Amino acid sequence: MAHWRALGVPGSLVAAVPNMRAHGQSGLTAGLFDLVVMSPTLGERTGWLELKVGKRDLSPAQRDIRSIMAALGVPHRVEWGRDNPIRALEEWGAVRRSRR
């Protein structure tokens, strides 16, 4: 989120999605990916980005959501670490490419 706030492309949006771990909120859906991404590059499509750390893998609910997205042609990525999610946001045109 901080990277998008600093280098976000005009007309783009990266937003966190509350999940079932958001205590005290009813009606949330298990397995939804962490970030929803809209950008001029994606056009009318919306991208979904799941952020993982360490060796954690997708939960069964996340695998189900990923299968639905794949079947419908919805852009989605699962990325580990700090730099890989940034690359996904760059590829989707939500942030300007940073110098490496």
N, CA, C and O atoms as CSV, one atom per row, in Angstrom:
chain,resi,resn,atom,element,x,y,z
A,1,MET,N,N,0.830,-1.186,0.000
A,1,MET,CA,C,0.000,0.000,0.000
A,1,MET,C,C,0.878,1.256,0.000
A,1,MET,O,O,0.600,2.212,-0.723
A,2,ALA,N,N,1.922,1.247,0.802
A,2,ALA,CA,C,2.791,2.422,0.870
A,2,ALA,C,C,3.460,2.679,-0.481
A,2,ALA,O,O,3.630,3.829,-0.885
A,3,HIS,N,N,3.836,1.611,-1.172
A,3,HIS,CA,C,4.474,1.771,-2.470
A,3,HIS,C,C,3.499,2.399,-3.466
A,3,HIS,O,O,3.878,3.286,-4.231
A,4,TRP,N,N,2.256,1.947,-3.459
A,4,TRP,CA,C,1.248,2.541,-4.357
A,4,TRP,C,C,0.996,3.999,-3.985
A,4,TRP,O,O,0.868,4.845,-4.870
A,5,ARG,N,N,0.925,4.303,-2.700
A,5,ARG,CA,C,0.709,5.701,-2.290
A,5,ARG,C,C,1.843,6.592,-2.785
A,5,ARG,O,O,1.614,7.748,-3.142
A,6,ALA,N,N,3.059,6.063,-2.808
A,6,ALA,CA,C,4.216,6.862,-3.232
A,6,ALA,C,C,4.361,6.917,-4.755
A,6,ALA,O,O,4.738,7.955,-5.298
A,7,LEU,N,N,4.069,5.822,-5.446
A,7,LEU,CA,C,4.348,5.730,-6.875
A,7,LEU,C,C,3.131,5.356,-7.708
A,7,LEU,O,O,3.267,4.918,-8.850
A,8,GLY,N,N,1.956,5.527,-7.147
A,8,GLY,CA,C,0.734,5.145,-7.854
A,8,GLY,C,C,0.518,5.920,-9.144
A,8,GLY,O,O,0.780,7.121,-9.211
A,9,VAL,N,N,0.046,5.235,-10.147
A,9,VAL,CA,C,-0.286,5.833,-11.429
A,9,VAL,C,C,-1.631,6.543,-11.294
A,9,VAL,O,O,-2.560,5.978,-10.716
A,10,PRO,N,N,-1.762,7.769,-11.812
A,10,PRO,CA,C,-3.066,8.438,-11.770
A,10,PRO,C,C,-4.151,7.556,-12.386
A,10,PRO,O,O,-3.937,6.925,-13.422
A,11,GLY,N,N,-5.289,7.519,-11.754
A,11,GLY,CA,C,-6.392,6.703,-12.246
A,11,GLY,C,C,-6.329,5.256,-11.798
A,11,GLY,O,O,-7.109,4.427,-12.266
A,12,SER,N,N,-5.402,4.941,-10.891
A,12,SER,CA,C,-5.307,3.578,-10.375
A,12,SER,C,C,-5.781,3.535,-8.929
A,12,SER,O,O,-5.891,4.563,-8.261
A,13,LEU,N,N,-6.057,2.333,-8.468
A,13,LEU,CA,C,-6.464,2.120,-7.080
A,13,LEU,C,C,-5.918,0.783,-6.620
A,13,LEU,O,O,-6.047,-0.223,-7.318
A,14,VAL,N,N,-5.309,0.774,-5.443
A,14,VAL,CA,C,-4.923,-0.456,-4.765
A,14,VAL,C,C,-5.545,-0.372,-3.381
A,14,VAL,O,O,-5.264,0.558,-2.625
A,15,ALA,N,N,-6.389,-1.338,-3.050
A,15,ALA,CA,C,-7.118,-1.284,-1.781
A,15,ALA,C,C,-7.039,-2.624,-1.073
A,15,ALA,O,O,-7.101,-3.678,-1.706
A,16,ALA,N,N,-6.901,-2.576,0.246
A,16,ALA,CA,C,-6.897,-3.785,1.059
A,16,ALA,C,C,-8.315,-4.316,1.195
A,16,ALA,O,O,-9.274,-3.552,1.300
A,17,VAL,N,N,-8.430,-5.638,1.191
A,17,VAL,CA,C,-9.720,-6.303,1.309
A,17,VAL,C,C,-9.803,-6.949,2.683
A,17,VAL,O,O,-8.965,-7.786,3.016
A,18,PRO,N,N,-10.797,-6.579,3.490
A,18,PRO,CA,C,-10.924,-7.253,4.793
A,18,PRO,C,C,-11.309,-8.708,4.598
A,18,PRO,O,O,-12.127,-9.037,3.740
A,19,ASN,N,N,-10.715,-9.569,5.398
A,19,ASN,CA,C,-11.022,-10.983,5.268
A,19,ASN,C,C,-11.641,-11.518,6.559
A,19,ASN,O,O,-11.950,-10.749,7.469
A,20,MET,N,N,-11.816,-12.796,6.634
A,20,MET,CA,C,-12.490,-13.406,7.779
A,20,MET,C,C,-11.742,-13.159,9.086
A,20,MET,O,O,-12.319,-13.318,10.161
A,21,ARG,N,N,-10.491,-12.782,9.013
A,21,ARG,CA,C,-9.738,-12.502,10.242
A,21,ARG,C,C,-10.015,-11.104,10.788
A,21,ARG,O,O,-9.522,-10.755,11.860
A,22,ALA,N,N,-10.798,-10.298,10.066
A,22,ALA,CA,C,-11.174,-8.965,10.564
A,22,ALA,C,C,-12.242,-9.174,11.637
A,22,ALA,O,O,-13.435,-9.249,11.342
A,23,HIS,N,N,-11.803,-9.264,12.844
A,23,HIS,CA,C,-12.664,-9.646,13.974
A,23,HIS,C,C,-13.866,-8.730,14.133
A,23,HIS,O,O,-13.769,-7.512,13.987
A,24,GLY,N,N,-14.999,-9.347,14.435
A,24,GLY,CA,C,-16.204,-8.586,14.741
A,24,GLY,C,C,-17.013,-8.154,13.536
A,24,GLY,O,O,-18.024,-7.468,13.692
A,25,GLN,N,N,-16.601,-8.534,12.345
A,25,GLN,CA,C,-17.342,-8.134,11.151
A,25,GLN,C,C,-18.020,-9.353,10.550
A,25,GLN,O,O,-17.364,-10.350,10.249
A,26,SER,N,N,-19.296,-9.275,10.380
A,26,SER,CA,C,-20.003,-10.378,9.749
A,26,SER,C,C,-20.082,-10.142,8.245
A,26,SER,O,O,-19.895,-9.021,7.771
A,27,GLY,N,N,-20.356,-11.198,7.510
A,27,GLY,CA,C,-20.562,-11.078,6.074
A,27,GLY,C,C,-19.307,-11.076,5.238
A,27,GLY,O,O,-19.379,-10.855,4.029
A,28,LEU,N,N,-18.150,-11.316,5.844
A,28,LEU,CA,C,-16.915,-11.348,5.070
A,28,LEU,C,C,-16.720,-12.727,4.464
A,28,LEU,O,O,-17.220,-13.719,4.992
A,29,THR,N,N,-15.993,-12.790,3.354
A,29,THR,CA,C,-15.813,-14.032,2.609
A,29,THR,C,C,-14.409,-14.572,2.817
A,29,THR,O,O,-13.423,-13.888,2.545
A,30,ALA,N,N,-14.328,-15.795,3.299
A,30,ALA,CA,C,-13.027,-16.445,3.464
A,30,ALA,C,C,-12.403,-16.676,2.097
A,30,ALA,O,O,-13.090,-17.043,1.144
A,31,GLY,N,N,-11.091,-16.459,2.007
A,31,GLY,CA,C,-10.365,-16.768,0.786
A,31,GLY,C,C,-10.156,-15.615,-0.170
A,31,GLY,O,O,-9.364,-15.736,-1.105
A,32,LEU,N,N,-10.842,-14.494,0.031
A,32,LEU,CA,C,-10.607,-13.355,-0.864
A,32,LEU,C,C,-9.157,-12.918,-0.750
A,32,LEU,O,O,-8.570,-12.951,0.331
A,33,PHE,N,N,-8.592,-12.513,-1.861
A,33,PHE,CA,C,-7.202,-12.094,-1.876
A,33,PHE,C,C,-7.047,-10.767,-1.128
A,33,PHE,O,O,-8.029,-10.066,-0.885
A,34,ASP,N,N,-5.813,-10.433,-0.769
A,34,ASP,CA,C,-5.525,-9.289,0.104
A,34,ASP,C,C,-5.774,-7.928,-0.523
A,34,ASP,O,O,-6.261,-7.016,0.145
A,35,LEU,N,N,-5.444,-7.784,-1.809
A,35,LEU,CA,C,-5.547,-6.470,-2.446
A,35,LEU,C,C,-6.379,-6.549,-3.715
A,35,LEU,O,O,-6.295,-7.513,-4.476
A,36,VAL,N,N,-7.177,-5.525,-3.926
A,36,VAL,CA,C,-7.895,-5.358,-5.186
A,36,VAL,C,C,-7.175,-4.240,-5.949
A,36,VAL,O,O,-6.820,-3.214,-5.369
A,37,VAL,N,N,-6.964,-4.448,-7.248
A,37,VAL,CA,C,-6.153,-3.523,-8.044
A,37,VAL,C,C,-6.930,-3.097,-9.284
A,37,VAL,O,O,-7.416,-3.929,-10.050
A,38,MET,N,N,-7.037,-1.780,-9.464
A,38,MET,CA,C,-7.620,-1.214,-10.679
A,38,MET,C,C,-6.591,-0.271,-11.279
A,38,MET,O,O,-5.940,0.496,-10.569
A,39,SER,N,N,-6.454,-0.338,-12.598
A,39,SER,CA,C,-5.470,0.531,-13.244
A,39,SER,C,C,-5.852,0.748,-14.701
A,39,SER,O,O,-6.617,-0.028,-15.273
A,40,PRO,N,N,-5.314,1.810,-15.299
A,40,PRO,CA,C,-5.561,2.034,-16.722
A,40,PRO,C,C,-5.104,0.848,-17.580
A,40,PRO,O,O,-5.735,0.548,-18.594
A,41,THR,N,N,-4.027,0.178,-17.194
A,41,THR,CA,C,-3.526,-0.965,-17.954
A,41,THR,C,C,-4.509,-2.129,-17.922
A,41,THR,O,O,-4.693,-2.811,-18.930
A,42,LEU,N,N,-5.141,-2.362,-16.778
A,42,LEU,CA,C,-6.110,-3.456,-16.671
A,42,LEU,C,C,-7.446,-3.102,-17.319
A,42,LEU,O,O,-8.260,-3.982,-17.601
A,43,GLY,N,N,-7.665,-1.811,-17.552
A,43,GLY,CA,C,-8.914,-1.387,-18.179
A,43,GLY,C,C,-10.111,-1.689,-17.297
A,43,GLY,O,O,-10.117,-1.352,-16.113
A,44,GLU,N,N,-11.127,-2.325,-17.872
A,44,GLU,CA,C,-12.339,-2.594,-17.099
A,44,GLU,C,C,-12.212,-3.835,-16.227
A,44,GLU,O,O,-13.140,-4.170,-15.491
A,45,ARG,N,N,-11.086,-4.512,-16.302
A,45,ARG,CA,C,-10.871,-5.679,-15.451
A,45,ARG,C,C,-10.284,-5.246,-14.109
A,45,ARG,O,O,-9.630,-4.207,-14.018
A,46,THR,N,N,-10.517,-6.033,-13.087
A,46,THR,CA,C,-9.987,-5.776,-11.749
A,46,THR,C,C,-9.035,-6.903,-11.392
A,46,THR,O,O,-9.367,-8.079,-11.541
A,47,GLY,N,N,-7.849,-6.537,-10.919
A,47,GLY,CA,C,-6.862,-7.538,-10.515
A,47,GLY,C,C,-6.947,-7.813,-9.021
A,47,GLY,O,O,-7.377,-6.964,-8.239
A,48,TRP,N,N,-6.535,-9.000,-8.647
A,48,TRP,CA,C,-6.533,-9.420,-7.243
A,48,TRP,C,C,-5.151,-9.945,-6.917
A,48,TRP,O,O,-4.582,-10.738,-7.667
A,49,LEU,N,N,-4.608,-9.491,-5.780
A,49,LEU,CA,C,-3.249,-9.857,-5.398
A,49,LEU,C,C,-3.255,-10.441,-3.986
A,49,LEU,O,O,-3.730,-9.811,-3.041
A,50,GLU,N,N,-2.725,-11.641,-3.864
A,50,GLU,CA,C,-2.588,-12.284,-2.554
A,50,GLU,C,C,-1.135,-12.162,-2.129
A,50,GLU,O,O,-0.232,-12.507,-2.890
A,51,LEU,N,N,-0.906,-11.676,-0.926
A,51,LEU,CA,C,0.431,-11.462,-0.392
A,51,LEU,C,C,0.780,-12.577,0.583
A,51,LEU,O,O,0.018,-12.863,1.506
A,52,LYS,N,N,1.921,-13.199,0.378
A,52,LYS,CA,C,2.359,-14.284,1.247
A,52,LYS,C,C,3.740,-13.977,1.791
A,52,LYS,O,O,4.544,-13.305,1.145
A,53,VAL,N,N,4.003,-14.479,2.984
A,53,VAL,CA,C,5.323,-14.337,3.600
A,53,VAL,C,C,5.853,-15.728,3.935
A,53,VAL,O,O,5.092,-16.677,4.123
A,54,GLY,N,N,7.167,-15.818,4.002
A,54,GLY,CA,C,7.782,-17.096,4.359
A,54,GLY,C,C,7.393,-18.193,3.383
A,54,GLY,O,O,7.374,-17.990,2.169
A,55,LYS,N,N,7.087,-19.354,3.934
A,55,LYS,CA,C,6.736,-20.508,3.105
A,55,LYS,C,C,5.246,-20.785,3.112
A,55,LYS,O,O,4.814,-21.853,2.678
A,56,ARG,N,N,4.461,-19.847,3.596
A,56,ARG,CA,C,3.016,-20.066,3.668
A,56,ARG,C,C,2.428,-20.243,2.281
A,56,ARG,O,O,2.819,-19.564,1.331
A,57,ASP,N,N,1.484,-21.166,2.181
A,57,ASP,CA,C,0.825,-21.444,0.917
A,57,ASP,C,C,-0.625,-20.970,1.000
A,57,ASP,O,O,-1.073,-20.512,2.051
A,58,LEU,N,N,-1.333,-21.077,-0.077
A,58,LEU,CA,C,-2.739,-20.688,-0.092
A,58,LEU,C,C,-3.566,-21.618,0.785
A,58,LEU,O,O,-3.306,-22.818,0.868
A,59,SER,N,N,-4.558,-21.040,1.432
A,59,SER,CA,C,-5.516,-21.844,2.197
A,59,SER,C,C,-6.461,-22.534,1.210
A,59,SER,O,O,-6.521,-22.145,0.043
A,60,PRO,N,N,-7.186,-23.537,1.655
A,60,PRO,CA,C,-8.174,-24.155,0.755
A,60,PRO,C,C,-9.179,-23.134,0.203
A,60,PRO,O,O,-9.538,-23.202,-0.972
A,61,ALA,N,N,-9.633,-22.196,1.033
A,61,ALA,CA,C,-10.581,-21.176,0.555
A,61,ALA,C,C,-9.935,-20.284,-0.499
A,61,ALA,O,O,-10.594,-19.899,-1.464
A,62,GLN,N,N,-8.652,-19.946,-0.331
A,62,GLN,CA,C,-7.953,-19.130,-1.323
A,62,GLN,C,C,-7.756,-19.903,-2.618
A,62,GLN,O,O,-7.840,-19.321,-3.700
A,63,ARG,N,N,-7.496,-21.193,-2.529
A,63,ARG,CA,C,-7.376,-22.005,-3.738
A,63,ARG,C,C,-8.705,-22.037,-4.492
A,63,ARG,O,O,-8.724,-21.980,-5.722
A,64,ASP,N,N,-9.817,-22.129,-3.754
A,64,ASP,CA,C,-11.133,-22.118,-4.398
A,64,ASP,C,C,-11.374,-20.796,-5.122
A,64,ASP,O,O,-11.832,-20.786,-6.265
A,65,ILE,N,N,-11.065,-19.682,-4.458
A,65,ILE,CA,C,-11.239,-18.348,-5.068
A,65,ILE,C,C,-10.347,-18.232,-6.300
A,65,ILE,O,O,-10.776,-17.721,-7.334
A,66,ARG,N,N,-9.103,-18.707,-6.191
A,66,ARG,CA,C,-8.178,-18.639,-7.328
A,66,ARG,C,C,-8.714,-19.450,-8.514
A,66,ARG,O,O,-8.578,-19.028,-9.662
A,67,SER,N,N,-9.308,-20.586,-8.245
A,67,SER,CA,C,-9.889,-21.405,-9.324
A,67,SER,C,C,-11.023,-20.672,-10.027
A,67,SER,O,O,-11.137,-20.723,-11.252
A,68,ILE,N,N,-11.854,-19.995,-9.257
A,68,ILE,CA,C,-12.955,-19.223,-9.846
A,68,ILE,C,C,-12.395,-18.101,-10.719
A,68,ILE,O,O,-12.851,-17.893,-11.844
A,69,MET,N,N,-11.396,-17.377,-10.187
A,69,MET,CA,C,-10.798,-16.279,-10.959
A,69,MET,C,C,-10.173,-16.799,-12.247
A,69,MET,O,O,-10.327,-16.186,-13.303
A,70,ALA,N,N,-9.470,-17.926,-12.167
A,70,ALA,CA,C,-8.836,-18.493,-13.364
A,70,ALA,C,C,-9.892,-18.883,-14.396
A,70,ALA,O,O,-9.723,-18.622,-15.588
A,71,ALA,N,N,-10.965,-19.498,-13.950
A,71,ALA,CA,C,-12.021,-19.929,-14.875
A,71,ALA,C,C,-12.695,-18.744,-15.557
A,71,ALA,O,O,-13.127,-18.846,-16.705
A,72,LEU,N,N,-12.784,-17.620,-14.847
A,72,LEU,CA,C,-13.443,-16.427,-15.389
A,72,LEU,C,C,-12.485,-15.466,-16.092
A,72,LEU,O,O,-12.914,-14.450,-16.640
A,73,GLY,N,N,-11.196,-15.782,-16.077
A,73,GLY,CA,C,-10.216,-14.906,-16.713
A,73,GLY,C,C,-9.931,-13.637,-15.929
A,73,GLY,O,O,-9.527,-12.628,-16.506
A,74,VAL,N,N,-10.135,-13.679,-14.624
A,74,VAL,CA,C,-9.887,-12.521,-13.769
A,74,VAL,C,C,-8.386,-12.448,-13.470
A,74,VAL,O,O,-7.805,-13.438,-13.025
A,75,PRO,N,N,-7.744,-11.289,-13.706
A,75,PRO,CA,C,-6.322,-11.165,-13.386
A,75,PRO,C,C,-6.092,-11.372,-11.891
A,75,PRO,O,O,-6.754,-10.752,-11.059
A,76,HIS,N,N,-5.152,-12.245,-11.565
A,76,HIS,CA,C,-4.833,-12.496,-10.161
A,76,HIS,C,C,-3.401,-13.011,-10.064
A,76,HIS,O,O,-2.869,-13.626,-10.987
A,77,ARG,N,N,-2.812,-12.738,-8.927
A,77,ARG,CA,C,-1.441,-13.174,-8.672
A,77,ARG,C,C,-1.321,-13.546,-7.202
A,77,ARG,O,O,-2.012,-12.985,-6.352
A,78,VAL,N,N,-0.453,-14.481,-6.912
A,78,VAL,CA,C,-0.040,-14.812,-5.555
A,78,VAL,C,C,1.447,-14.533,-5.514
A,78,VAL,O,O,2.214,-15.105,-6.288
A,79,GLU,N,N,1.857,-13.661,-4.619
A,79,GLU,CA,C,3.259,-13.249,-4.579
A,79,GLU,C,C,3.805,-13.328,-3.160
A,79,GLU,O,O,3.117,-13.015,-2.189
A,80,TRP,N,N,5.057,-13.753,-3.069
A,80,TRP,CA,C,5.745,-13.862,-1.793
A,80,TRP,C,C,6.780,-12.759,-1.667
A,80,TRP,O,O,7.322,-12.284,-2.666
A,81,GLY,N,N,7.052,-12.353,-0.431
A,81,GLY,CA,C,8.100,-11.383,-0.161
A,81,GLY,C,C,7.653,-9.946,-0.351
A,81,GLY,O,O,6.458,-9.658,-0.408
A,82,ARG,N,N,8.624,-9.045,-0.448
A,82,ARG,CA,C,8.350,-7.621,-0.579
A,82,ARG,C,C,8.387,-7.156,-2.032
A,82,ARG,O,O,7.530,-6.380,-2.455
A,83,ASP,N,N,9.371,-7.622,-2.796
A,83,ASP,CA,C,9.578,-7.103,-4.152
A,83,ASP,C,C,8.630,-7.700,-5.187
A,83,ASP,O,O,8.229,-7.002,-6.118
A,84,ASN,N,N,8.265,-8.958,-5.050
A,84,ASN,CA,C,7.404,-9.593,-6.056
A,84,ASN,C,C,6.032,-8.921,-6.171
A,84,ASN,O,O,5.563,-8.713,-7.290
A,85,PRO,N,N,5.371,-8.573,-5.062
A,85,PRO,CA,C,4.095,-7.862,-5.208
A,85,PRO,C,C,4.257,-6.507,-5.910
A,85,PRO,O,O,3.381,-6.089,-6.667
A,86,ILE,N,N,5.370,-5.831,-5.657
A,86,ILE,CA,C,5.619,-4.545,-6.314
A,86,ILE,C,C,5.751,-4.755,-7.816
A,86,ILE,O,O,5.222,-3.967,-8.601
A,87,ARG,N,N,6.452,-5.811,-8.222
A,87,ARG,CA,C,6.581,-6.111,-9.655
A,87,ARG,C,C,5.209,-6.371,-10.282
A,87,ARG,O,O,4.940,-5.933,-11.401
A,88,ALA,N,N,4.350,-7.081,-9.561
A,88,ALA,CA,C,2.996,-7.340,-10.083
A,88,ALA,C,C,2.252,-6.031,-10.279
A,88,ALA,O,O,1.595,-5.845,-11.303
A,89,LEU,N,N,2.342,-5.121,-9.317
A,89,LEU,CA,C,1.670,-3.817,-9.443
A,89,LEU,C,C,2.249,-3.017,-10.606
A,89,LEU,O,O,1.521,-2.302,-11.295
A,90,GLU,N,N,3.555,-3.137,-10.822
A,90,GLU,CA,C,4.167,-2.469,-11.975
A,90,GLU,C,C,3.652,-3.063,-13.285
A,90,GLU,O,O,3.293,-2.329,-14.206
A,91,GLU,N,N,3.616,-4.383,-13.366
A,91,GLU,CA,C,3.152,-5.042,-14.592
A,91,GLU,C,C,1.697,-4.712,-14.892
A,91,GLU,O,O,1.316,-4.579,-16.055
A,92,TRP,N,N,0.892,-4.582,-13.863
A,92,TRP,CA,C,-0.522,-4.245,-14.046
A,92,TRP,C,C,-0.738,-2.749,-14.250
A,92,TRP,O,O,-1.869,-2.313,-14.463
A,93,GLY,N,N,0.331,-1.958,-14.186
A,93,GLY,CA,C,0.222,-0.530,-14.455
A,93,GLY,C,C,-0.373,0.288,-13.326
A,93,GLY,O,O,-0.865,1.393,-13.556
A,94,ALA,N,N,-0.336,-0.239,-12.101
A,94,ALA,CA,C,-0.882,0.504,-10.968
A,94,ALA,C,C,0.162,1.413,-10.317
A,94,ALA,O,O,-0.191,2.407,-9.682
A,95,VAL,N,N,1.455,1.075,-10.473
A,95,VAL,CA,C,2.529,1.908,-9.952
A,95,VAL,C,C,3.570,2.118,-11.035
A,95,VAL,O,O,3.746,1.283,-11.922
A,96,ARG,N,N,4.260,3.254,-10.948
A,96,ARG,CA,C,5.368,3.523,-11.852
A,96,ARG,C,C,6.524,2.577,-11.506
A,96,ARG,O,O,6.719,2.220,-10.344
A,97,ARG,N,N,7.257,2.193,-12.493
A,97,ARG,CA,C,8.404,1.318,-12.241
A,97,ARG,C,C,9.452,2.079,-11.436
A,97,ARG,O,O,9.819,3.207,-11.764
A,98,SER,N,N,9.920,1.432,-10.379
A,98,SER,CA,C,10.962,2.042,-9.560
A,98,SER,C,C,12.320,1.634,-10.133
A,98,SER,O,O,12.444,0.614,-10.812
A,99,ARG,N,N,13.305,2.427,-9.852
A,99,ARG,CA,C,14.661,2.115,-10.331
A,99,ARG,C,C,15.250,1.042,-9.439
A,99,ARG,O,O,15.187,1.132,-8.213
A,100,ARG,N,N,15.813,0.041,-10.055
A,100,ARG,CA,C,16.452,-1.039,-9.282
A,100,ARG,C,C,17.934,-1.024,-9.520
A,100,ARG,O,O,18.657,-1.851,-8.965
